[in-house]
Amino acid sequence: MFKSVMLAVAMVFGLTAVGQAADFPSKPIQVVVPWNPGGGSDISARILGEGMKDILPQPLVVSNISGAMGLNGALQVLKSRPDGHTIIWEHPGNLAVSPTLAKSPFSWKDFDMVCMVAKSDSALVVNKKSPFNSAKEAFDYIKANPGKIRWSLAINGVSHFSYLAISESLGGLDAIVIPSPGDKNRIVSLLGDNSDITMVGYAAAEPYIKSGDLKLLAMVNTERSPYAPNVPTLMEQGINASYDYAYSVLVAKGTPEPAKKALAAAFKKASNDPKIVETLRAQCVTPYFKDAAEATRLWDELATGWGKLAVKYGLLETK
């Protein structure tokens, strides 16, 4: 009798999963971007949302839910119904690290990973008036003149950890830290001579690099950028610091596998669609599809490395 009941239950769940696969998505998909409009996360999400109209039977609707270093938007997805109709579009430097530093009750591992879809580049830049023309020149000067160079960064953000990774690789840097959240704010700080050097998303800096108002010292990507092919990465120069804004899709824990697979398949198709690819590249965003397992590995690798830096530099206390 017990076996018969269990078999019946299994059949019901099996039929439910098939139904979910066939019915998904049954309504518009909310894409939560946990940042204000206009940034790389927002732009890339909207490009995919617009381009995927012919791939999915329901539209992708972008919602900007900012605040608390991206945690407000993440919390909304975490609390959403786990059916795949609410997703978060985020890169690992924020969701993989911010919850820990903010002592949040949740972490990125409380979500289900769907896939990684695209990435954008990061760059080390200075004002056009700066005497530095390479990363080596800048770092050599900072080492020789402690406490004189003003380095703007977002405390506990990607630019902060990139600075710590650079400092760690070089045996320590003594720069004056200028708190400045957001790429646009750091660029304005450089242009206004309120700081001397910073790391920002390349897409945000590109117009100023082309106009000559900013100088590009190095790319901070894991590999050389197609948008600045003649500029070496820090890794190529022997400095163990890199970051890709790897835009990923996560959903509430417990979302059915058929829904996650349907989402992943749709985003994979989008990342190979010539029109979508062209539009992404126009914004300095590169298609970069990775399945859930590989995306999870990359997130975990970054979270582990940055976690060690957070402990070493007193950003995170150990018990």
Secondary structure, 3 states (H helix, E strand, C coil): CHHHHHHHHHHHHHHHHHHHHHHCCCCCEEEEECCCCCCHHHHHHHHHHHHHHHCCCCCEEEEECCCHHHHHHHHHHHCCCCCCCEEEEECHHHHCCHHHHCCCCCCHHHEEEEEEEEEECEEEEEECCCCCCCHHHHHHHHHHCCCCCEEEECCCCHHHHHHHHHHHHCCCCCCEEEECCCHHHHHHHHHCCCCCEEEEEHHHHHHHHHHCCEEEEEECCCCCCCCCCCCCECHHHCCCCCCCEEEEEEEECCCCHHHHHHHHHHHHHHHCCHHHHHHHHHCCEEEEEEEHHHHHHHHHHHHHHHHHHHHHCCCCCCC
